[in-house]
């Protein structure tokens, strides 16, 4: 099963908020990436409707080896 390394640049600009960050994760597809992010307790659901757009446009790199899905690193404010 193919998995991808996602690099998601996610910011909600001022004045609406300064919420966001840079998140790297491994997922099979965009839907799984959203599920992984939504399950995090630090995920702010007020801006959840905006994250899918950022996932779809994220840098995605196909992985050659079989890795488990999950969040690798997250810098969030």
Secondary structure, DSSP 4 states (H G I P E B T S, - for coil): ---EEEEEEEE--TTT---EEEEEEEESSHHHHHHHHHTSTT--GGGHHHHHHHHHTSEEEE-SS----EEEEEEE-
